[in-house]
Amino acid sequence: MAAKGILIDNTRCIGCRGCQVSCKQWNKLPASKPEFFSGPGYQNPRDLNADTFTIITYKEVEIGGRFEFLFGRLMCMHCNEPACASACPVGALEKLKEGPVTYHASKCIGCRYCMMACPFQVPKFEWSKAFPLIRKCTMCSDRVLAGEIPACAKTCPTGAIAFGDRSQLLHEAEDRIRHNPSVYHHQIYGKDEVGGTGVLHLSRVSFEEVGYKTDLPARPLSSYTRAAMSAVPGVVVGLGVVLGGTYAIIQRRMELAGKAESSVEKEVESQ
Amino acid sequence: MSGKPKLGILQQALGDEETGRLNAGTKILLALVGIAVVIAIVRYIVGLGATTNLNDAYPWGLWISFDVLCGVALAAGGFTLAATVYIFQLRKYHAVVRPAVLTALLGYILVVIGLLVDLGRYYKIWHPMVMWQHTSVMFEVGWCVMLYTTVLFLEFAPAFFERYGYKNIRALIRRYTSPFIIAIMTLFAAAMSHSVLWTAIVFAVLGFLYMLVARGALREDADTPLLLVMAGVILSTLHQSSLGSLFLILPHKLSALWHTPMLPIMFFVSAVSAGLAMVIFESTIGSKVFRRPLELDVLKGLGKALPYVLSVYLLLKIIDIVARGAVDVAFTMSAQSILFWIEIMVGIVLPIALLLSTDVSRSAAGLFWSALCVIVGLVLNRLNVGIIGIKVESWQTYFPSWMEFAISIGIVSAGLLIFTAAARYLPVYEEDDPEIARERRVELAAAKE
């Protein structure tokens, strides 16, 4: 199975939130209490949480004199080189070659470094539990590995959610932009962000306007720590040599100083 | 015939030597520890959400930033003094090594306790020992802290044996410490490098040094073998810097004022300065609390080195901010930039200025207050990197709950109490040779009758 991905076409989304519901159904997640907040969104809940793996975001803007909704999709981006997997000290998060970034609850120690590391702020924590887990979208890896498609893709009534090989979806996204240049903003979100992600997004307007994070580096975040980590064995050896050498030199000097003193004493005595 | 009342263990360890009365300060510290224990139990029963203000935007808060980051940095006196005395052979500082090592040992044990409260699945804290993800900075930090706490324990153990004997165990430890160090450092190299070559090189270098010592070509202190001290310096260098490296992966989440590829170096240099400052600080406090003479000569020496370390840090900081183009962020008014300037001014510029003046650097009070500035600056830096500098949406906030404060305060209180008890029972300070102490007690008893 080649690496799978998901293509989210926000121009086809109608904001029905069927994906949110089917995600909760498949993962047996409880409903989240409605949260009213001031701001540009109508989504519920306001943000991903331990019981909500995906959200449709809403932003109402004026386009050509008319008010329109811009829909966005919050979910795990299933990065090609996930920062969460790199950060986790016990390897509880793993990028499968089939595409999904999966979570092994049995390994997790609850340190929450993955939550800090994710550039999309996706992993959430079960704060209310005495034995908490990290929770996030799994790209329905159990369904995918069995040859099925994710629950959200299955449910979407407009075909806004496409599932397939990431490379094919990338071609599909480029085709859509090329054939409908006035409909789409000319960018595939997730093509290059933090080294490329398994989930790709298309939008009508700039992603910044929809509310996506757009100030992310193009290199995978794990590349920021690679230099520091690969230097560790060198530091052990280097310091070992320097400290041992310094110790030997200083001791030799002290010995020589001691010998010089005693030889001077002997000279003085012999005179 | 002395009619001494039977004293409880607390009175014996912490109370007045004659009456067993606990003074007010000790009672307060004990109360703080008691409260913290109760709250920890509550935390284990109801979870982190009900006891802390941590949330999905701020998964790390006071416990990580203060208990772990500050706790480890402020315990840096252990390895800096051990290197100064046992590798660079500056025997003048021998008097303060053992208290510094004890401070470090207690500091690290309390860091682990703090972690056991903060980790969501604390009962799996042993997982990094067998589940190796060597690209993770936190994996390295976990291993280093675990191994270094062992090193500190071995470095402090001689104090225990000097007081209580157990010559056969002491001989065992003396004999097997160096091979044990070679074994754990080799294992550590294997875990971190996943390379047979590097593991072999580490084994060869340490083994060669061990051979030199065994052959008599290098002499060493029987209780503080060269390899033990070296392991302490190597492990400390690695994890002091790695605590900074933890934040390398967060260019999106940490303010430009603090996020830099130089984070590991900045954390290491500031840890060294904090270590020196902590030795001055705890020596001064220790001399007042335990009514002992202050080793002013030693502290003056440390006070001479401190401005150099601080200046290196300041220079690196300036070069870094300018090179990354973060100067405008530094001069844009915001809560983060204000705290950034306080950190620099109070923690670095002020102590440098103070210590350059001979009036200050030669007086016990001047050294103490300069050291305190450095410590405050270090604490603020770690809080800035861990909490204040974290970028979130405008509607996401965090301030530690009273229970978080209670745990952190309780942990520090426990450290102070254990240090006090240890100083009473063990030869922590140089003059506390057991022979001399026994003679003194005999004299006292004879004088009473």
Interface residues (C-beta under 8 A of the other chain):
Chain A: F37 G39 D47 L48 N49 A83 S86 A87 C88 P89 V90 G91 K107 C108 I109 G110 C111 R112 Y113 M115 M116 A117 P119 Q121 K124 F125 E126 W127 S128 K129 A130 F131 P132 L133 K213 D215 L216 P217 L221 S222 Y224 T225 R226 A227 A228 M229 V232 P233 V235 V236 V237 L239 G240 V241 L243 G244 T246 Y247 A248 I250 Q251 M254
Chain B: Y44 I45 V46 G47 L48 G49 A50 L54 N55 D56 A57 P59 W60 A83 I87 F88 Q89 L119 G120 R121 Y122 K124 I125 H127 P128 M131 W132 Q133 H134 T135 S136 V137 M138 F139 E140 V141 G142 M185 F188 A189 M192 S193 S195 W198 I201 V202 V205 L206 L209 L212 L218 R219 L226 M230 V233 I234 T237 L238 S241 S242 S245 L246 L248 I249 L250 P251 H252 K253 P261 P264 W395
